[in-house]
Amino acid sequence: MNNTWRANLAITGADGLPEVAKAGNVVRSSTSARLSMRLPPNVDPNVATKALIQKLTTDVPYNAKITIDGDHKGQGFCMKTPETWVSEAIDSSAVAFFDG
């Protein structure tokens, strides 16, 4: 379920952050982060984008300025039910690998 039908937000990159060993409670002039959100197959990417932007830009603490660049959207993927022979091959391979 977690790998297919539930959304997942990940930070895939960041700039402006100090190394963990040197990090402290300070105000930085800027911090940039690249986020990636995996969508469930039945979620409209346009609706999800609007919701994410709304969440990131509403009630921003400390008068921080939020800038959102990029607009790469894609529909989640859901594979159709495989043919019986494919399911049986996957199942028997899994049994042979994990039990064998």
Jmol script that loads the backbone (N, CA, C; Angstrom):
load data "model"
ATOM      1  N   MET A   1       0.823  -1.194   0.000  1.00  0.00           N
ATOM      2  CA  MET A   1       0.000   0.000   0.000  1.00  0.00           C
ATOM      3  C   MET A   1       0.871   1.264   0.000  1.00  0.00           C
ATOM      4  N   ASN A   2       1.920   1.284   0.816  1.00  0.00           N
ATOM      5  CA  ASN A   2       2.751   2.486   0.904  1.00  0.00           C
ATOM      6  C   ASN A   2       3.479   2.768  -0.402  1.00  0.00           C
ATOM      7  N   ASN A   3       3.807   1.739  -1.158  1.00  0.00           N
ATOM      8  CA  ASN A   3       4.561   1.940  -2.393  1.00  0.00           C
ATOM      9  C   ASN A   3       3.683   2.246  -3.591  1.00  0.00           C
ATOM     10  N   THR A   4       2.372   2.140  -3.450  1.00  0.00           N
ATOM     11  CA  THR A   4       1.492   2.332  -4.596  1.00  0.00           C
ATOM     12  C   THR A   4       0.383   3.339  -4.346  1.00  0.00           C
ATOM     13  N   TRP A   5      -0.381   3.160  -3.290  1.00  0.00           N
ATOM     14  CA  TRP A   5      -1.617   3.898  -3.122  1.00  0.00           C
ATOM     15  C   TRP A   5      -1.554   5.064  -2.139  1.00  0.00           C
ATOM     16  N   ARG A   6      -0.451   5.229  -1.436  1.00  0.00           N
ATOM     17  CA  ARG A   6      -0.349   6.353  -0.502  1.00  0.00           C
ATOM     18  C   ARG A   6       0.664   7.365  -1.025  1.00  0.00           C
ATOM     19  N   ALA A   7       0.335   8.626  -0.811  1.00  0.00           N
ATOM     20  CA  ALA A   7       1.246   9.686  -1.256  1.00  0.00           C
ATOM     21  C   ALA A   7       2.523   9.661  -0.421  1.00  0.00           C
ATOM     22  N   ASN A   8       3.583  10.195  -1.002  1.00  0.00           N
ATOM     23  CA  ASN A   8       4.866  10.233  -0.317  1.00  0.00           C
ATOM     24  C   ASN A   8       5.575  11.512  -0.733  1.00  0.00           C
ATOM     25  N   LEU A   9       5.962  12.327   0.228  1.00  0.00           N
ATOM     26  CA  LEU A   9       6.700  13.554  -0.039  1.00  0.00           C
ATOM     27  C   LEU A   9       8.140  13.347   0.405  1.00  0.00           C
ATOM     28  N   ALA A  10       9.087  13.633  -0.492  1.00  0.00           N
ATOM     29  CA  ALA A  10      10.501  13.460  -0.177  1.00  0.00           C
ATOM     30  C   ALA A  10      11.267  14.734  -0.517  1.00  0.00           C
ATOM     31  N   ILE A  11      12.258  15.056   0.296  1.00  0.00           N
ATOM     32  CA  ILE A  11      13.197  16.121  -0.017  1.00  0.00           C
ATOM     33  C   ILE A  11      14.329  15.450  -0.781  1.00  0.00           C
ATOM     34  N   THR A  12      14.499  15.814  -2.043  1.00  0.00           N
ATOM     35  CA  THR A  12      15.502  15.151  -2.875  1.00  0.00           C
ATOM     36  C   THR A  12      16.771  15.974  -3.040  1.00  0.00           C
ATOM     37  N   GLY A  13      16.780  17.185  -2.510  1.00  0.00           N
ATOM     38  CA  GLY A  13      17.971  18.027  -2.571  1.00  0.00           C
ATOM     39  C   GLY A  13      17.752  19.292  -1.755  1.00  0.00           C
ATOM     40  N   ALA A  14      18.855  19.887  -1.307  1.00  0.00           N
ATOM     41  CA  ALA A  14      18.751  21.122  -0.529  1.00  0.00           C
ATOM     42  C   ALA A  14      20.028  21.936  -0.680  1.00  0.00           C
ATOM     43  N   ASP A  15      19.884  23.252  -0.665  1.00  0.00           N
ATOM     44  CA  ASP A  15      21.002  24.194  -0.680  1.00  0.00           C
ATOM     45  C   ASP A  15      20.827  25.154   0.490  1.00  0.00           C
ATOM     46  N   GLY A  16      21.944  25.659   0.992  1.00  0.00           N
ATOM     47  CA  GLY A  16      21.891  26.665   2.045  1.00  0.00           C
ATOM     48  C   GLY A  16      21.847  26.111   3.447  1.00  0.00           C
ATOM     49  N   LEU A  17      21.949  24.815   3.595  1.00  0.00           N
ATOM     50  CA  LEU A  17      21.948  24.206   4.923  1.00  0.00           C
ATOM     51  C   LEU A  17      23.379  23.865   5.331  1.00  0.00           C
ATOM     52  N   PRO A  18      23.724  24.111   6.597  1.00  0.00           N
ATOM     53  CA  PRO A  18      25.064  23.730   7.037  1.00  0.00           C
ATOM     54  C   PRO A  18      25.156  22.215   7.232  1.00  0.00           C
ATOM     55  N   GLU A  19      26.383  21.726   7.288  1.00  0.00           N
ATOM     56  CA  GLU A  19      26.586  20.312   7.585  1.00  0.00           C
ATOM     57  C   GLU A  19      26.009  20.015   8.966  1.00  0.00           C
ATOM     58  N   VAL A  20      25.558  18.786   9.189  1.00  0.00           N
ATOM     59  CA  VAL A  20      24.939  18.420  10.460  1.00  0.00           C
ATOM     60  C   VAL A  20      25.884  18.698  11.633  1.00  0.00           C
ATOM     61  N   ALA A  21      27.153  18.403  11.480  1.00  0.00           N
ATOM     62  CA  ALA A  21      28.117  18.598  12.575  1.00  0.00           C
ATOM     63  C   ALA A  21      28.287  20.075  12.943  1.00  0.00           C
ATOM     64  N   LYS A  22      27.987  20.969  12.006  1.00  0.00           N
ATOM     65  CA  LYS A  22      28.175  22.406  12.245  1.00  0.00           C
ATOM     66  C   LYS A  22      26.845  23.150  12.392  1.00  0.00           C
ATOM     67  N   ALA A  23      25.751  22.444  12.307  1.00  0.00           N
ATOM     68  CA  ALA A  23      24.434  23.084  12.302  1.00  0.00           C
ATOM     69  C   ALA A  23      24.092  23.642  13.672  1.00  0.00           C
ATOM     70  N   GLY A  24      23.377  24.747  13.651  1.00  0.00           N
ATOM     71  CA  GLY A  24      22.940  25.367  14.892  1.00  0.00           C
ATOM     72  C   GLY A  24      21.625  26.096  14.662  1.00  0.00           C
ATOM     73  N   ASN A  25      21.121  26.682  15.710  1.00  0.00           N
ATOM     74  CA  ASN A  25      19.861  27.397  15.665  1.00  0.00           C
ATOM     75  C   ASN A  25      20.128  28.836  15.233  1.00  0.00           C
ATOM     76  N   VAL A  26      20.251  29.025  13.923  1.00  0.00           N
ATOM     77  CA  VAL A  26      20.538  30.350  13.383  1.00  0.00           C
ATOM     78  C   VAL A  26      19.577  30.650  12.235  1.00  0.00           C
ATOM     79  N   VAL A  27      19.457  31.918  11.917  1.00  0.00           N
ATOM     80  CA  VAL A  27      18.648  32.334  10.776  1.00  0.00           C
ATOM     81  C   VAL A  27      19.568  32.424   9.565  1.00  0.00           C
ATOM     82  N   ARG A  28      19.179  31.770   8.489  1.00  0.00           N
ATOM     83  CA  ARG A  28      19.964  31.805   7.258  1.00  0.00           C
ATOM     84  C   ARG A  28      19.314  32.773   6.282  1.00  0.00           C
ATOM     85  N   SER A  29      20.117  33.301   5.376  1.00  0.00           N
ATOM     86  CA  SER A  29      19.574  34.245   4.395  1.00  0.00           C
ATOM     87  C   SER A  29      18.689  33.537   3.379  1.00  0.00           C
ATOM     88  N   SER A  30      19.002  32.282   3.084  1.00  0.00           N
ATOM     89  CA  SER A  30      18.138  31.534   2.170  1.00  0.00           C
ATOM     90  C   SER A  30      18.396  30.041   2.325  1.00  0.00           C
ATOM     91  N   THR A  31      17.380  29.304   2.035  1.00  0.00           N
ATOM     92  CA  THR A  31      17.452  27.844   1.987  1.00  0.00           C
ATOM     93  C   THR A  31      16.588  27.404   0.826  1.00  0.00           C
ATOM     94  N   SER A  32      17.104  26.508   0.024  1.00  0.00           N
ATOM     95  CA  SER A  32      16.337  25.977  -1.103  1.00  0.00           C
ATOM     96  C   SER A  32      16.187  24.472  -0.929  1.00  0.00           C
ATOM     97  N   ALA A  33      15.044  23.969  -1.295  1.00  0.00           N
ATOM     98  CA  ALA A  33      14.808  22.530  -1.219  1.00  0.00           C
ATOM     99  C   ALA A  33      14.076  22.075  -2.464  1.00  0.00           C
ATOM    100  N   ARG A  34      14.438  20.909  -2.933  1.00  0.00           N
ATOM    101  CA  ARG A  34      13.721  20.293  -4.054  1.00  0.00           C
ATOM    102  C   ARG A  34      12.878  19.171  -3.465  1.00  0.00           C
ATOM    103  N   LEU A  35      11.586  19.236  -3.750  1.00  0.00           N
ATOM    104  CA  LEU A  35      10.649  18.254  -3.219  1.00  0.00           C
ATOM    105  C   LEU A  35      10.127  17.378  -4.348  1.00  0.00           C
ATOM    106  N   SER A  36       9.833  16.155  -4.000  1.00  0.00           N
ATOM    107  CA  SER A  36       9.218  15.238  -4.950  1.00  0.00           C
ATOM    108  C   SER A  36       8.060  14.552  -4.238  1.00  0.00           C
ATOM    109  N   MET A  37       6.910  14.554  -4.876  1.00  0.00           N
ATOM    110  CA  MET A  37       5.758  13.896  -4.280  1.00  0.00           C
ATOM    111  C   MET A  37       5.268  12.789  -5.201  1.00  0.00           C
ATOM    112  N   ARG A  38       5.226  11.584  -4.657  1.00  0.00           N
ATOM    113  CA  ARG A  38       4.648  10.469  -5.398  1.00  0.00           C
ATOM    114  C   ARG A  38       3.151  10.466  -5.124  1.00  0.00           C
ATOM    115  N   LEU A  39       2.376  10.387  -6.190  1.00  0.00           N
ATOM    116  CA  LEU A  39       0.924  10.435  -6.060  1.00  0.00           C
ATOM    117  C   LEU A  39       0.300   9.052  -6.237  1.00  0.00           C
ATOM    118  N   PRO A  40      -0.776   8.795  -5.505  1.00  0.00           N
ATOM    119  CA  PRO A  40      -1.538   7.580  -5.780  1.00  0.00           C
ATOM    120  C   PRO A  40      -2.126   7.658  -7.193  1.00  0.00           C
ATOM    121  N   PRO A  41      -2.384   6.530  -7.826  1.00  0.00           N
ATOM    122  CA  PRO A  41      -2.871   6.532  -9.210  1.00  0.00           C
ATOM    123  C   PRO A  41      -4.180   7.281  -9.425  1.00  0.00           C
ATOM    124  N   ASN A  42      -5.011   7.385  -8.402  1.00  0.00           N
ATOM    125  CA  ASN A  42      -6.319   8.017  -8.596  1.00  0.00           C
ATOM    126  C   ASN A  42      -6.355   9.493  -8.216  1.00  0.00           C
ATOM    127  N   VAL A  43      -5.195  10.125  -8.008  1.00  0.00           N
ATOM    128  CA  VAL A  43      -5.141  11.544  -7.648  1.00  0.00           C
ATOM    129  C   VAL A  43      -4.752  12.369  -8.866  1.00  0.00           C
ATOM    130  N   ASP A  44      -5.535  13.400  -9.126  1.00  0.00           N
ATOM    131  CA  ASP A  44      -5.253  14.314 -10.237  1.00  0.00           C
ATOM    132  C   ASP A  44      -4.018  15.144  -9.888  1.00  0.00           C
ATOM    133  N   PRO A  45      -2.959  15.105 -10.708  1.00  0.00           N
ATOM    134  CA  PRO A  45      -1.740  15.846 -10.378  1.00  0.00           C
ATOM    135  C   PRO A  45      -1.949  17.360 -10.308  1.00  0.00           C
ATOM    136  N   ASN A  46      -2.880  17.899 -11.057  1.00  0.00           N
ATOM    137  CA  ASN A  46      -3.160  19.339 -10.992  1.00  0.00           C
ATOM    138  C   ASN A  46      -3.765  19.719  -9.650  1.00  0.00           C
ATOM    139  N   VAL A  47      -4.681  18.899  -9.155  1.00  0.00           N
ATOM    140  CA  VAL A  47      -5.295  19.141  -7.849  1.00  0.00           C
ATOM    141  C   VAL A  47      -4.240  19.004  -6.749  1.00  0.00           C
ATOM    142  N   ALA A  48      -3.390  17.993  -6.845  1.00  0.00           N
ATOM    143  CA  ALA A  48      -2.344  17.779  -5.849  1.00  0.00           C
ATOM    144  C   ALA A  48      -1.357  18.944  -5.831  1.00  0.00           C
ATOM    145  N   THR A  49      -0.990  19.456  -7.006  1.00  0.00           N
ATOM    146  CA  THR A  49      -0.063  20.583  -7.086  1.00  0.00           C
ATOM    147  C   THR A  49      -0.660  21.810  -6.405  1.00  0.00           C
ATOM    148  N   LYS A  50      -1.903  22.104  -6.698  1.00  0.00           N
ATOM    149  CA  LYS A  50      -2.565  23.262  -6.070  1.00  0.00           C
ATOM    150  C   LYS A  50      -2.618  23.107  -4.552  1.00  0.00           C
ATOM    151  N   ALA A  51      -2.925  21.908  -4.075  1.00  0.00           N
ATOM    152  CA  ALA A  51      -3.004  21.672  -2.630  1.00  0.00           C
ATOM    153  C   ALA A  51      -1.637  21.829  -1.966  1.00  0.00           C
ATOM    154  N   LEU A  52      -0.601  21.317  -2.609  1.00  0.00           N
ATOM    155  CA  LEU A  52       0.751  21.424  -2.057  1.00  0.00           C
ATOM    156  C   LEU A  52       1.210  22.882  -2.009  1.00  0.00           C
ATOM    157  N   ILE A  53       0.980  23.623  -3.086  1.00  0.00           N
ATOM    158  CA  ILE A  53       1.348  25.044  -3.123  1.00  0.00           C
ATOM    159  C   ILE A  53       0.576  25.816  -2.050  1.00  0.00           C
ATOM    160  N   GLN A  54      -0.705  25.532  -1.912  1.00  0.00           N
ATOM    161  CA  GLN A  54      -1.525  26.193  -0.885  1.00  0.00           C
ATOM    162  C   GLN A  54      -0.947  25.933   0.507  1.00  0.00           C
ATOM    163  N   LYS A  55      -0.577  24.690   0.766  1.00  0.00           N
ATOM    164  CA  LYS A  55      -0.044  24.331   2.085  1.00  0.00           C
ATOM    165  C   LYS A  55       1.307  25.001   2.354  1.00  0.00           C
ATOM    166  N   LEU A  56       2.162  25.049   1.341  1.00  0.00           N
ATOM    167  CA  LEU A  56       3.505  25.613   1.520  1.00  0.00           C
ATOM    168  C   LEU A  56       3.519  27.141   1.609  1.00  0.00           C
ATOM    169  N   THR A  57       2.475  27.785   1.108  1.00  0.00           N
ATOM    170  CA  THR A  57       2.475  29.248   1.059  1.00  0.00           C
ATOM    171  C   THR A  57       1.462  29.907   2.001  1.00  0.00           C
ATOM    172  N   THR A  58       0.790  29.141   2.826  1.00  0.00           N
ATOM    173  CA  THR A  58      -0.199  29.676   3.761  1.00  0.00           C
ATOM    174  C   THR A  58       0.376  29.675   5.176  1.00  0.00           C
ATOM    175  N   ASP A  59       0.198  30.784   5.876  1.00  0.00           N
ATOM    176  CA  ASP A  59       0.670  30.917   7.254  1.00  0.00           C
ATOM    177  C   ASP A  59       2.153  30.573   7.383  1.00  0.00           C
ATOM    178  N   VAL A  60       2.958  31.168   6.532  1.00  0.00           N
ATOM    179  CA  VAL A  60       4.409  30.926   6.533  1.00  0.00           C
ATOM    180  C   VAL A  60       5.014  31.592   7.769  1.00  0.00           C
ATOM    181  N   PRO A  61       5.811  30.860   8.554  1.00  0.00           N
ATOM    182  CA  PRO A  61       6.360  31.442   9.780  1.00  0.00           C
ATOM    183  C   PRO A  61       7.451  32.488   9.522  1.00  0.00           C
ATOM    184  N   TYR A  62       7.572  33.406  10.450  1.00  0.00           N
ATOM    185  CA  TYR A  62       8.645  34.403  10.479  1.00  0.00           C
ATOM    186  C   TYR A  62       8.716  35.250   9.219  1.00  0.00           C
ATOM    187  N   ASN A  63       7.591  35.459   8.548  1.00  0.00           N
ATOM    188  CA  ASN A  63       7.535  36.269   7.330  1.00  0.00           C
ATOM    189  C   ASN A  63       8.494  35.784   6.246  1.00  0.00           C
ATOM    190  N   ALA A  64       8.762  34.505   6.241  1.00  0.00           N
ATOM    191  CA  ALA A  64       9.655  33.945   5.219  1.00  0.00           C
ATOM    192  C   ALA A  64       9.017  34.102   3.847  1.00  0.00           C
ATOM    193  N   LYS A  65       9.840  34.280   2.845  1.00  0.00           N
ATOM    194  CA  LYS A  65       9.369  34.397   1.468  1.00  0.00           C
ATOM    195  C   LYS A  65       9.488  33.013   0.816  1.00  0.00           C
ATOM    196  N   ILE A  66       8.409  32.534   0.279  1.00  0.00           N
ATOM    197  CA  ILE A  66       8.383  31.224  -0.376  1.00  0.00           C
ATOM    198  C   ILE A  66       8.279  31.435  -1.879  1.00  0.00           C
ATOM    199  N   THR A  67       9.196  30.854  -2.615  1.00  0.00           N
ATOM    200  CA  THR A  67       9.166  30.899  -4.073  1.00  0.00           C
ATOM    201  C   THR A  67       9.103  29.466  -4.577  1.00  0.00           C
ATOM    202  N   ILE A  68       8.167  29.200  -5.463  1.00  0.00           N
ATOM    203  CA  ILE A  68       8.019  27.850  -6.009  1.00  0.00           C
ATOM    204  C   ILE A  68       8.316  27.908  -7.496  1.00  0.00           C
ATOM    205  N   ASP A  69       9.323  27.161  -7.906  1.00  0.00           N
ATOM    206  CA  ASP A  69       9.717  27.070  -9.314  1.00  0.00           C
ATOM    207  C   ASP A  69       9.482  25.645  -9.796  1.00  0.00           C
ATOM    208  N   GLY A  70       9.335  25.517 -11.089  1.00  0.00           N
ATOM    209  CA  GLY A  70       9.163  24.178 -11.655  1.00  0.00           C
ATOM    210  C   GLY A  70       7.723  23.739 -11.537  1.00  0.00           C
ATOM    211  N   ASP A  71       7.313  22.976 -12.457  1.00  0.00           N
ATOM    212  CA  ASP A  71       5.929  22.512 -12.474  1.00  0.00           C
ATOM    213  C   ASP A  71       5.895  21.189 -13.230  1.00  0.00           C
ATOM    214  N   HIS A  72       6.554  20.211 -12.673  1.00  0.00           N
ATOM    215  CA  HIS A  72       6.642  18.912 -13.332  1.00  0.00           C
ATOM    216  C   HIS A  72       5.631  17.975 -12.687  1.00  0.00           C
ATOM    217  N   LYS A  73       4.570  17.698 -13.393  1.00  0.00           N
ATOM    218  CA  LYS A  73       3.496  16.870 -12.845  1.00  0.00           C
ATOM    219  C   LYS A  73       3.362  15.593 -13.659  1.00  0.00           C
ATOM    220  N   GLY A  74       2.964  14.543 -12.996  1.00  0.00           N
ATOM    221  CA  GLY A  74       2.687  13.299 -13.689  1.00  0.00           C
ATOM    222  C   GLY A  74       1.669  12.490 -12.915  1.00  0.00           C
ATOM    223  N   GLN A  75       0.908  11.741 -13.636  1.00  0.00           N
ATOM    224  CA  GLN A  75      -0.115  10.887 -13.040  1.00  0.00           C
ATOM    225  C   GLN A  75       0.539   9.694 -12.365  1.00  0.00           C
ATOM    226  N   GLY A  76      -0.005   9.274 -11.231  1.00  0.00           N
ATOM    227  CA  GLY A  76       0.464   8.052 -10.583  1.00  0.00           C
ATOM    228  C   GLY A  76       0.194   6.852 -11.478  1.00  0.00           C
ATOM    229  N   PHE A  77       0.897   5.763 -11.244  1.00  0.00           N
ATOM    230  CA  PHE A  77       0.805   4.590 -12.105  1.00  0.00           C
ATOM    231  C   PHE A  77       0.111   3.452 -11.372  1.00  0.00           C
ATOM    232  N   CYS A  78      -0.785   2.790 -12.044  1.00  0.00           N
ATOM    233  CA  CYS A  78      -1.435   1.605 -11.500  1.00  0.00           C
ATOM    234  C   CYS A  78      -1.484   0.553 -12.603  1.00  0.00           C
ATOM    235  N   MET A  79      -0.797  -0.541 -12.374  1.00  0.00           N
ATOM    236  CA  MET A  79      -0.733  -1.610 -13.370  1.00  0.00           C
ATOM    237  C   MET A  79      -2.045  -2.379 -13.393  1.00  0.00           C
ATOM    238  N   LYS A  80      -2.469  -2.773 -14.573  1.00  0.00           N
ATOM    239  CA  LYS A  80      -3.676  -3.591 -14.669  1.00  0.00           C
ATOM    240  C   LYS A  80      -3.393  -4.978 -14.085  1.00  0.00           C
ATOM    241  N   THR A  81      -4.423  -5.715 -13.801  1.00  0.00           N
ATOM    242  CA  THR A  81      -4.267  -7.065 -13.269  1.00  0.00           C
ATOM    243  C   THR A  81      -3.542  -7.918 -14.298  1.00  0.00           C
ATOM    244  N   PRO A  82      -2.422  -8.540 -13.874  1.00  0.00           N
ATOM    245  CA  PRO A  82      -1.653  -9.322 -14.850  1.00  0.00           C
ATOM    246  C   PRO A  82      -2.369 -10.599 -15.269  1.00  0.00           C
ATOM    247  N   GLU A  83      -1.951 -11.120 -16.400  1.00  0.00           N
ATOM    248  CA  GLU A  83      -2.469 -12.417 -16.856  1.00  0.00           C
ATOM    249  C   GLU A  83      -2.137 -13.470 -15.803  1.00  0.00           C
ATOM    250  N   THR A  84      -2.932 -14.518 -15.747  1.00  0.00           N
ATOM    251  CA  THR A  84      -2.751 -15.571 -14.756  1.00  0.00           C
ATOM    252  C   THR A  84      -1.353 -16.161 -14.802  1.00  0.00           C
ATOM    253  N   TRP A  85      -0.843 -16.402 -16.010  1.00  0.00           N
ATOM    254  CA  TRP A  85       0.480 -17.026 -16.124  1.00  0.00           C
ATOM    255  C   TRP A  85       1.581 -16.122 -15.571  1.00  0.00           C
ATOM    256  N   VAL A  86       1.390 -14.793 -15.677  1.00  0.00           N
ATOM    257  CA  VAL A  86       2.382 -13.864 -15.141  1.00  0.00           C
ATOM    258  C   VAL A  86       2.345 -13.893 -13.612  1.00  0.00           C
ATOM    259  N   SER A  87       1.160 -13.862 -13.044  1.00  0.00           N
ATOM    260  CA  SER A  87       1.023 -13.935 -11.587  1.00  0.00           C
ATOM    261  C   SER A  87       1.621 -15.219 -11.042  1.00  0.00           C
ATOM    262  N   GLU A  88       1.348 -16.330 -11.723  1.00  0.00           N
ATOM    263  CA  GLU A  88       1.886 -17.613 -11.270  1.00  0.00           C
ATOM    264  C   GLU A  88       3.410 -17.640 -11.369  1.00  0.00           C
ATOM    265  N   ALA A  89       3.965 -17.059 -12.415  1.00  0.00           N
ATOM    266  CA  ALA A  89       5.423 -17.015 -12.560  1.00  0.00           C
ATOM    267  C   ALA A  89       6.056 -16.161 -11.465  1.00  0.00           C
ATOM    268  N   ILE A  90       5.446 -15.026 -11.152  1.00  0.00           N
ATOM    269  CA  ILE A  90       5.954 -14.163 -10.086  1.00  0.00           C
ATOM    270  C   ILE A  90       5.879 -14.884  -8.751  1.00  0.00           C
ATOM    271  N   ASP A  91       4.733 -15.507  -8.477  1.00  0.00           N
ATOM    272  CA  ASP A  91       4.562 -16.212  -7.205  1.00  0.00           C
ATOM    273  C   ASP A  91       5.560 -17.357  -7.052  1.00  0.00           C
ATOM    274  N   SER A  92       5.713 -18.168  -8.087  1.00  0.00           N
ATOM    275  CA  SER A  92       6.636 -19.300  -7.983  1.00  0.00           C
ATOM    276  C   SER A  92       8.094 -18.831  -7.882  1.00  0.00           C
ATOM    277  N   SER A  93       8.440 -17.752  -8.542  1.00  0.00           N
ATOM    278  CA  SER A  93       9.789 -17.191  -8.436  1.00  0.00           C
ATOM    279  C   SER A  93      10.051 -16.681  -7.024  1.00  0.00           C
ATOM    280  N   ALA A  94       9.063 -16.018  -6.437  1.00  0.00           N
ATOM    281  CA  ALA A  94       9.216 -15.505  -5.083  1.00  0.00           C
ATOM    282  C   ALA A  94       9.385 -16.650  -4.099  1.00  0.00           C
ATOM    283  N   VAL A  95       8.573 -17.688  -4.241  1.00  0.00           N
ATOM    284  CA  VAL A  95       8.691 -18.854  -3.350  1.00  0.00           C
ATOM    285  C   VAL A  95      10.071 -19.492  -3.515  1.00  0.00           C
ATOM    286  N   ALA A  96      10.520 -19.669  -4.758  1.00  0.00           N
ATOM    287  CA  ALA A  96      11.819 -20.291  -4.993  1.00  0.00           C
ATOM    288  C   ALA A  96      12.955 -19.435  -4.401  1.00  0.00           C
ATOM    289  N   PHE A  97      12.834 -18.131  -4.505  1.00  0.00           N
ATOM    290  CA  PHE A  97      13.902 -17.261  -4.000  1.00  0.00           C
ATOM    291  C   PHE A  97      13.905 -17.204  -2.475  1.00  0.00           C
ATOM    292  N   PHE A  98      12.732 -16.960  -1.876  1.00  0.00           N
ATOM    293  CA  PHE A  98      12.687 -16.751  -0.439  1.00  0.00           C
ATOM    294  C   PHE A  98      12.676 -18.039   0.373  1.00  0.00           C
ATOM    295  N   ASP A  99      12.155 -19.110  -0.190  1.00  0.00           N
ATOM    296  CA  ASP A  99      12.127 -20.381   0.523  1.00  0.00           C
ATOM    297  C   ASP A  99      13.313 -21.266   0.165  1.00  0.00           C
ATOM    298  N   GLY A 100      14.003 -20.914  -0.914  1.00  0.00           N
ATOM    299  CA  GLY A 100      14.995 -21.809  -1.455  1.00  0.00           C
ATOM    300  C   GLY A 100      16.366 -21.619  -0.995  1.00  0.00           C
TER     301      GLY A 100
END
end "model"
wireframe off; spacefill off
backbone 0.3
color backbone group
